[in-house]
């Protein structure tokens, strides 16, 4: 196997083997604590600009299948780091191996390194820029490439993952052995609510959950003017997840500012942060972010604790929002705020991912909550 090297911005070096594509990849190195769901993670647009480390030791054992991807156009990560990878997967839904999938889309991977040591280093020293290379062995030369990279802070990565043009979405949640009733579906479709989705890097499973809940969905590019959306007269507007620094998405903040108070609004992840900024708040960067499918969050409106899927580097500074906003969810790992609702306007949002792609289903009720918000409004 071809050798590969990982160099971090603080000088840490890991040597391993190459899988996927040959070449070099530069990005912010983060870790994800999910046990499964690597292809959903790879295709999550929120990871644009980042190199993802999987903390679970075995990756690729059930291969790749097209039904579970979370965005079109292949993986969005800059690079991929694992302890072990399986070249010959064994799963009835598998269509290809992980290594071949990465190679097809030019994604550089490295395996055979101590991912536990790397994860501890990131946890202790913070997420930082790094480079994976299968071609260059000179550490000093690779270190210069990191120093010359612009990083992700203050960079608009949404433009690289948003859709080029509006489109409709109707696909619902995939269910094994499900039998569709045409009559029931027609009755429900007649009661559908229309929603416009701002695509900052939306995951397909968010759209599937919305369709399952009875929404007629129109997805629009991130740069779409608020006036264009309001002219469509939807029942509600959704601001999606996405990559990078929310302060750099000025057009999204302005659209949210113009729509809030005119239509019921729901936001997830980057959408949550953009809504916070539109309301006059501030955001800040976490030390190493929240990435994984096992983070406990308490719903303060019900008192229940749910296990959630998370993927973000930034948070809303809740104190900067004043008394117009009520806290609805709190992360039980580090006590950060992860959900809010407006006290007067039809608006709520969460920092984490309720769509379970990958991850548990504990938080799917939020899509029902959005429909109820629209009906009450």
LOMIZA-381232 format. One record per residue (C-alpha): z, x, y; residue in three letters. Coordinates in nm, 2 decimals. Each point is the difference from the previous one (the first is absolute). Layout:
residues N
     c3     c1     c2 res
      Z      X      Y ALA
...
end
This chain:
residues 377
     c3     c1     c2 res
   0.00   0.00   0.00 UNK
  -0.07   0.11   0.35 UNK
   0.30   0.12   0.21 UNK
   0.12  -0.18   0.31 UNK
   0.25   0.07   0.27 UNK
   0.21  -0.21   0.23 UNK
   0.12   0.15   0.33 UNK
   0.24  -0.18   0.24 UNK
   0.03   0.05   0.37 UNK
   0.34   0.16  -0.03 UNK
  -0.14   0.27  -0.24 UNK
   0.10  -0.15  -0.34 UNK
  -0.26   0.07  -0.26 UNK
  -0.06  -0.17  -0.34 UNK
  -0.25   0.12  -0.26 UNK
  -0.15  -0.24  -0.26 UNK
  -0.32  -0.12  -0.16 UNK
  -0.29  -0.19   0.15 UNK
  -0.11  -0.36  -0.10 UNK
  -0.23  -0.24   0.18 UNK
  -0.24   0.16   0.24 UNK
  -0.02   0.37   0.09 UNK
   0.05   0.11   0.36 UNK
   0.27  -0.03   0.27 UNK
   0.20  -0.29   0.14 UNK
   0.22   0.01   0.30 UNK
   0.26  -0.28   0.08 UNK
   0.36  -0.09   0.05 UNK
   0.18   0.05  -0.33 UNK
   0.22  -0.30  -0.10 UNK
   0.15  -0.12  -0.33 UNK
  -0.01  -0.34  -0.17 UNK
   0.27  -0.11  -0.24 UNK
  -0.19  -0.27  -0.19 UNK
  -0.01   0.03  -0.37 UNK
  -0.34  -0.17  -0.04 UNK
  -0.28  -0.12   0.23 UNK
  -0.16   0.33   0.08 UNK
  -0.35  -0.15   0.05 UNK
   0.14  -0.26   0.24 UNK
   0.17   0.29   0.19 UNK
  -0.32   0.21   0.00 UNK
  -0.20  -0.29   0.15 UNK
   0.26  -0.12   0.26 UNK
  -0.16   0.07   0.34 UNK
   0.35   0.06   0.14 UNK
  -0.01   0.35  -0.17 UNK
  -0.30   0.11   0.21 UNK
   0.09   0.35   0.13 UNK
   0.25   0.07  -0.27 UNK
   0.03   0.20  -0.32 UNK
   0.21  -0.20  -0.24 UNK
   0.25   0.14  -0.26 UNK
   0.10  -0.22  -0.29 UNK
   0.36   0.05  -0.10 UNK
  -0.05  -0.15  -0.35 UNK
  -0.11   0.27  -0.23 UNK
  -0.29  -0.16  -0.20 UNK
  -0.30  -0.13   0.20 UNK
  -0.33  -0.12  -0.12 UNK
   0.10  -0.13  -0.35 UNK
  -0.14  -0.35   0.05 UNK
  -0.31   0.12   0.18 UNK
  -0.19  -0.18   0.28 UNK
  -0.13  -0.36   0.02 UNK
  -0.19  -0.15   0.29 UNK
   0.20  -0.33   0.00 UNK
   0.31   0.17   0.13 UNK
  -0.13   0.20   0.29 UNK
   0.14  -0.09   0.34 UNK
  -0.30   0.08   0.22 UNK
  -0.38   0.06  -0.02 UNK
  -0.16   0.35   0.01 UNK
   0.23   0.18  -0.23 UNK
   0.33   0.19   0.06 UNK
   0.13   0.04   0.35 UNK
   0.25   0.28  -0.06 UNK
  -0.10   0.35   0.11 UNK
   0.13   0.16  -0.32 UNK
   0.21  -0.07  -0.30 UNK
   0.29   0.19  -0.16 UNK
   0.15  -0.07  -0.35 UNK
   0.21   0.17  -0.26 UNK
  -0.22  -0.10  -0.30 UNK
  -0.33  -0.19  -0.01 UNK
  -0.17  -0.16  -0.30 UNK
  -0.37   0.08  -0.05 UNK
  -0.04  -0.25  -0.28 UNK
   0.18  -0.33   0.09 UNK
   0.08  -0.27  -0.25 UNK
   0.00  -0.35   0.15 UNK
  -0.21  -0.31  -0.08 UNK
  -0.09  -0.05   0.37 UNK
  -0.09   0.36   0.06 UNK
  -0.35   0.08   0.13 UNK
   0.03   0.37   0.08 UNK
   0.25   0.29   0.01 UNK
   0.20   0.08   0.32 UNK
  -0.16   0.34   0.02 UNK
  -0.35  -0.13  -0.02 UNK
   0.08  -0.27   0.26 UNK
   0.13   0.26   0.25 UNK
  -0.30   0.23  -0.07 UNK
  -0.24  -0.29   0.07 UNK
   0.14  -0.05   0.34 UNK
   0.06   0.37   0.09 UNK
   0.39  -0.02  -0.01 UNK
   0.17   0.33  -0.07 UNK
   0.29  -0.01  -0.24 UNK
   0.26   0.25  -0.13 UNK
   0.22  -0.02  -0.30 UNK
   0.24   0.21  -0.20 UNK
   0.23   0.08   0.30 UNK
   0.37  -0.08   0.02 UNK
  -0.02  -0.34   0.18 UNK
   0.37  -0.04  -0.01 UNK
   0.05   0.32   0.20 UNK
  -0.28  -0.11   0.24 UNK
   0.16  -0.35   0.05 UNK
   0.34   0.15   0.07 UNK
  -0.16   0.24   0.25 UNK
  -0.17  -0.28   0.19 UNK
   0.32  -0.21  -0.01 UNK
   0.20   0.28   0.14 UNK
  -0.25   0.14   0.25 UNK
  -0.21  -0.30   0.08 UNK
  -0.36  -0.10  -0.06 UNK
  -0.24   0.27   0.12 UNK
  -0.36   0.10   0.00 UNK
  -0.14   0.18  -0.30 UNK
  -0.32   0.11  -0.17 UNK
  -0.11  -0.01  -0.36 UNK
  -0.28   0.25  -0.09 UNK
  -0.19   0.09  -0.31 UNK
  -0.22   0.25   0.18 UNK
   0.22   0.21   0.23 UNK
   0.29   0.20  -0.14 UNK
   0.10   0.19   0.31 UNK
   0.32  -0.18   0.12 UNK
  -0.03   0.13   0.36 UNK
  -0.35  -0.14   0.03 UNK
   0.11  -0.34  -0.13 UNK
   0.30   0.01   0.24 UNK
  -0.24   0.04   0.29 UNK
  -0.19  -0.31  -0.11 UNK
   0.32  -0.20   0.01 UNK
   0.08   0.13   0.35 UNK
  -0.35  -0.09   0.12 UNK
   0.02  -0.36  -0.12 UNK
   0.08  -0.28   0.25 UNK
   0.25  -0.17  -0.23 UNK
   0.06  -0.37   0.01 UNK
   0.23  -0.05   0.30 UNK
  -0.18  -0.16   0.29 UNK
  -0.32  -0.03  -0.21 UNK
  -0.18  -0.34  -0.05 UNK
  -0.06  -0.01  -0.37 UNK
  -0.06  -0.38   0.00 UNK
  -0.36   0.05   0.12 UNK
  -0.07   0.19  -0.33 UNK
   0.11  -0.27  -0.23 UNK
  -0.07  -0.34   0.17 UNK
  -0.29  -0.22  -0.09 UNK
  -0.33   0.03   0.19 UNK
  -0.05  -0.37   0.03 UNK
   0.18  -0.33  -0.06 UNK
   0.00  -0.15  -0.35 UNK
   0.15  -0.29  -0.20 UNK
   0.25   0.04  -0.28 UNK
   0.07  -0.25  -0.28 UNK
   0.11   0.20  -0.31 UNK
   0.35  -0.09  -0.12 UNK
   0.26   0.18  -0.21 UNK
  -0.13   0.12  -0.33 UNK
   0.18  -0.17  -0.29 UNK
  -0.06   0.09  -0.37 UNK
  -0.12  -0.30  -0.19 UNK
   0.01  -0.24   0.30 UNK
  -0.20  -0.32  -0.03 UNK
  -0.14  -0.12   0.33 UNK
   0.01  -0.37   0.08 UNK
  -0.29  -0.09   0.22 UNK
   0.15  -0.33   0.11 UNK
   0.33   0.15   0.10 UNK
  -0.16   0.28   0.18 UNK
  -0.22  -0.24   0.21 UNK
   0.31  -0.21   0.09 UNK
   0.18   0.31   0.11 UNK
  -0.30   0.15   0.19 UNK
  -0.01  -0.32   0.21 UNK
   0.35   0.08   0.12 UNK
  -0.07   0.37   0.07 UNK
   0.11   0.16   0.32 UNK
  -0.23   0.24   0.19 UNK
   0.12   0.35   0.07 UNK
  -0.17   0.29   0.17 UNK
   0.10   0.34  -0.14 UNK
  -0.01   0.31   0.22 UNK
  -0.11   0.28  -0.23 UNK
   0.18   0.31   0.09 UNK
  -0.04   0.11  -0.36 UNK
   0.09  -0.32  -0.19 UNK
   0.07   0.01  -0.37 UNK
  -0.19  -0.24  -0.22 UNK
   0.32  -0.13  -0.16 UNK
   0.12  -0.13   0.34 UNK
  -0.32  -0.20   0.02 UNK
   0.04  -0.12  -0.36 UNK
   0.35  -0.12   0.07 UNK
  -0.11  -0.18   0.31 UNK
  -0.29  -0.17  -0.19 UNK
   0.25  -0.10  -0.27 UNK
   0.22  -0.16   0.26 UNK
  -0.28  -0.22   0.13 UNK
  -0.16   0.19   0.30 UNK
  -0.36   0.01   0.10 UNK
  -0.03   0.37   0.09 UNK
  -0.22   0.17   0.25 UNK
   0.04   0.38   0.03 UNK
  -0.10   0.16   0.32 UNK
  -0.03   0.36   0.12 UNK
   0.30   0.16   0.16 UNK
  -0.18   0.03   0.34 UNK
  -0.07  -0.38   0.02 UNK
   0.10  -0.14   0.34 UNK
   0.28  -0.25   0.00 UNK
  -0.23  -0.24   0.19 UNK
  -0.25   0.00  -0.29 UNK
   0.28  -0.08  -0.24 UNK
   0.14  -0.28   0.22 UNK
  -0.35  -0.15   0.03 UNK
  -0.01  -0.03  -0.38 UNK
   0.32  -0.23   0.04 UNK
   0.17   0.11  -0.33 UNK
   0.33  -0.16  -0.11 UNK
   0.16   0.35  -0.01 UNK
  -0.07   0.37   0.06 UNK
   0.10   0.28  -0.23 UNK
   0.04   0.37   0.10 UNK
  -0.05   0.22  -0.31 UNK
   0.14   0.33  -0.13 UNK
  -0.19   0.32   0.08 UNK
   0.04   0.38   0.04 UNK
   0.14   0.23   0.26 UNK
   0.17  -0.02   0.33 UNK
   0.03  -0.36   0.15 UNK
   0.01   0.13   0.36 UNK
  -0.36   0.13  -0.05 UNK
  -0.14  -0.35  -0.08 UNK
  -0.01  -0.12   0.36 UNK
  -0.26  -0.27  -0.06 UNK
   0.21  -0.15  -0.27 UNK
   0.31  -0.01   0.22 UNK
  -0.20  -0.17   0.28 UNK
  -0.14  -0.26  -0.24 UNK
   0.34  -0.08  -0.14 UNK
   0.14  -0.03   0.36 UNK
  -0.26  -0.26   0.09 UNK
   0.03  -0.20  -0.33 UNK
   0.38  -0.02  -0.02 UNK
   0.12  -0.33   0.13 UNK
  -0.34  -0.16  -0.04 UNK
  -0.02   0.00  -0.39 UNK
   0.25   0.04  -0.28 UNK
   0.02   0.37  -0.09 UNK
   0.09   0.19  -0.32 UNK
  -0.01   0.38  -0.03 UNK
   0.05   0.26  -0.28 UNK
   0.07   0.37   0.04 UNK
  -0.22   0.14   0.27 UNK
  -0.05  -0.36   0.11 UNK
   0.38  -0.02   0.04 UNK
   0.00   0.31   0.21 UNK
  -0.29  -0.12   0.22 UNK
   0.18  -0.33   0.06 UNK
   0.31   0.19   0.10 UNK
  -0.19   0.20   0.25 UNK
  -0.18  -0.31   0.13 UNK
   0.34  -0.15   0.06 UNK
   0.10   0.30   0.22 UNK
   0.18   0.20  -0.26 UNK
  -0.03   0.36  -0.12 UNK
  -0.06   0.17  -0.33 UNK
   0.12   0.32  -0.16 UNK
  -0.10   0.22  -0.29 UNK
   0.22   0.02  -0.31 UNK
   0.09   0.34  -0.15 UNK
  -0.19  -0.05  -0.32 UNK
  -0.10  -0.36   0.01 UNK
   0.05  -0.28  -0.26 UNK
  -0.25   0.01  -0.29 UNK
   0.07  -0.17  -0.33 UNK
   0.04  -0.32  -0.20 UNK
   0.38   0.00  -0.04 UNK
   0.16  -0.03   0.35 UNK
   0.28  -0.26   0.04 UNK
  -0.02  -0.22   0.31 UNK
   0.23  -0.28   0.10 UNK
  -0.13  -0.32   0.14 UNK
   0.26  -0.08   0.26 UNK
  -0.12  -0.36   0.02 UNK
   0.09  -0.08  -0.36 UNK
   0.24   0.29  -0.09 UNK
  -0.22   0.09  -0.30 UNK
  -0.09   0.36  -0.09 UNK
  -0.36   0.06  -0.11 UNK
  -0.17   0.31  -0.15 UNK
  -0.30   0.08   0.22 UNK
  -0.31   0.21   0.01 UNK
  -0.02   0.23   0.31 UNK
  -0.24   0.23   0.17 UNK
   0.06   0.10   0.36 UNK
   0.09   0.30   0.21 UNK
   0.09  -0.18   0.32 UNK
   0.26  -0.27   0.09 UNK
   0.07  -0.23   0.29 UNK
   0.29   0.09   0.22 UNK
   0.18  -0.33  -0.02 UNK
   0.22   0.07   0.30 UNK
  -0.30   0.03   0.22 UNK
  -0.10  -0.37  -0.06 UNK
   0.29  -0.15   0.18 UNK
   0.15  -0.34  -0.09 UNK
  -0.34  -0.18  -0.05 UNK
  -0.01   0.10  -0.36 UNK
   0.23  -0.07  -0.30 UNK
   0.03   0.25  -0.28 UNK
  -0.09  -0.16  -0.34 UNK
  -0.02   0.29  -0.25 UNK
   0.18   0.33  -0.04 UNK
  -0.07   0.30  -0.23 UNK
   0.30   0.07  -0.22 UNK
  -0.10   0.37  -0.06 UNK
   0.03   0.12   0.36 UNK
   0.10  -0.31   0.20 UNK
  -0.33  -0.01   0.20 UNK
  -0.12  -0.34   0.13 UNK
  -0.29  -0.14  -0.21 UNK
  -0.06  -0.36   0.12 UNK
   0.02  -0.21   0.31 UNK
  -0.08  -0.34   0.14 UNK
  -0.04  -0.12   0.36 UNK
   0.28  -0.24   0.11 UNK
  -0.23  -0.23   0.19 UNK
  -0.37   0.07  -0.11 UNK
  -0.15  -0.06  -0.34 UNK
   0.00   0.36  -0.11 UNK
   0.15   0.22  -0.27 UNK
  -0.09   0.33  -0.17 UNK
   0.13   0.25  -0.26 UNK
  -0.03   0.37  -0.03 UNK
  -0.03   0.01  -0.38 UNK
  -0.27  -0.14  -0.23 UNK
   0.06  -0.34  -0.16 UNK
  -0.34  -0.02  -0.18 UNK
   0.11   0.21  -0.30 UNK
  -0.30   0.22  -0.03 UNK
   0.16   0.20  -0.16 UNK
   0.36  -0.10  -0.01 UNK
   0.23  -0.29  -0.08 UNK
  -0.06  -0.37   0.09 UNK
   0.34  -0.06   0.17 UNK
  -0.15  -0.04   0.35 UNK
  -0.30  -0.22  -0.07 UNK
   0.19  -0.29   0.16 UNK
  -0.10   0.14   0.34 UNK
  -0.35  -0.14  -0.04 UNK
   0.15  -0.34  -0.06 UNK
   0.22   0.06   0.31 UNK
  -0.31   0.07   0.20 UNK
  -0.17  -0.33  -0.11 UNK
   0.32  -0.19   0.09 UNK
   0.01   0.17   0.34 UNK
  -0.35  -0.12   0.07 UNK
   0.08  -0.36  -0.13 UNK
   0.31  -0.02   0.22 UNK
  -0.18   0.14   0.30 UNK
end
